[in-house]
């Protein structure tokens, strides 16, 4: 995605990449949530809320992009807030969830 922005890709290519990214995240989050639900993992709702909020922020940025076509704003989001959230989420919620699920807790 960042390469497309750096390479001055067409808006159609960026739209396709954003849709793919959004769909991939939705699928991954759904798989995680299904595993937590199957294990009757207590903090599922809080974890799902974190996923839902991230997807809402991404959808808002995609909508903003489609309205303004502001590459710099999209790039700043994809280089800053989005990966910052993702790393925090993986290192905290996903790490703890994986630990507990592997222990059957």
C-alpha positions in Angstrom: 0.0 0.0 0.0 2.7 2.5 0.9 4.6 1.6 -2.2 1.5 2.5 -4.3 1.4 5.9 -2.6 5.1 6.4 -3.1 4.9 5.3 -6.8 2.0 7.7 -7.6 -0.3 4.8 -8.5 -3.7 5.5 -10.0 -6.7 6.1 -7.8 -8.2 2.9 -9.0 -5.2 0.9 -7.9 -5.2 2.6 -4.5 -9.0 2.0 -4.1 -8.4 -1.7 -4.9 -5.5 -2.0 -2.5 -7.5 -0.2 0.3 -10.5 -2.5 -0.3 -8.2 -5.6 -0.2 -6.6 -4.3 3.0 -10.0 -3.7 4.6 -11.4 -7.1 3.6 -8.2 -8.9 4.8 -8.5 -7.2 8.2 -12.2 -8.0 8.5 -11.5 -11.7 7.7 -8.6 -11.9 10.2 -10.5 -10.2 12.9 -13.5 -12.5 12.3 -11.3 -15.6 12.6 -9.8 -14.3 15.9 -13.3 -13.6 17.2 -14.6 -17.0 16.2 -11.7 -18.7 18.0 -12.3 -16.6 21.1 -16.0 -17.4 21.0 -15.4 -21.2 20.6 -13.1 -21.0 23.6 -15.6 -19.0 25.6 -12.9 -16.4 26.1 -14.1 -13.9 28.7 -12.6 -10.7 27.3 -14.0 -11.4 23.8 -16.3 -8.3 23.8 -13.5 -5.9 24.7 -11.2 -7.5 22.1 -14.0 -7.3 19.4 -14.7 -3.7 20.3 -11.1 -2.9 19.6 -11.3 -4.6 16.2 -14.6 -2.8 15.4 -13.2 0.6 16.3 -10.1 0.0 14.2 -12.3 -1.1 11.2 -14.4 2.0 11.7 -11.4 4.3 11.7 -10.1 2.6 8.6 -13.5 2.9 6.8 -13.6 6.6 7.7 -10.1 7.1 6.2 -11.1 5.3 3.1 -14.2 7.4 2.8 -12.1 10.5 3.3 -9.7 9.3 0.6 -12.5 8.7 -1.8 -13.9 12.1 -1.2 -10.7 14.2 -1.2 -8.1 12.0 -3.0 -5.6 13.5 -0.5 -2.6 11.1 -0.9 -0.6 12.9 1.9 -3.4 12.5 4.4 -3.8 8.8 3.5 -0.1 8.2 3.7 0.2 9.9 7.1 -2.6 7.6 8.5 -1.0 4.5 7.0 2.4 5.4 8.3 1.3 6.6 11.7 -1.9 5.9 13.6 -2.8 2.7 11.8 0.5 0.8 12.3 0.8 2.3 15.8 -2.6 0.8 16.7 -1.8 -2.5 15.0 1.5 -3.0 16.8 -0.1 -2.1 20.2 -3.0 -4.4 19.5 -0.9 -7.4 18.5 1.6 -6.8 21.4 -1.1 -6.5 24.0 -4.6 -7.9 23.2 -3.5 -10.6 20.7 -0.5 -11.7 22.8 -2.6 -12.1 25.9 -5.4 -13.8 24.0 -3.0 -16.2 22.4 -1.4 -17.1 25.7 -4.7 -17.7 27.4 -6.2 -19.7 24.5 -3.1 -21.9 24.4 -3.5 -22.6 28.1 -7.2 -23.3 27.7 -8.1 -20.4 30.0 
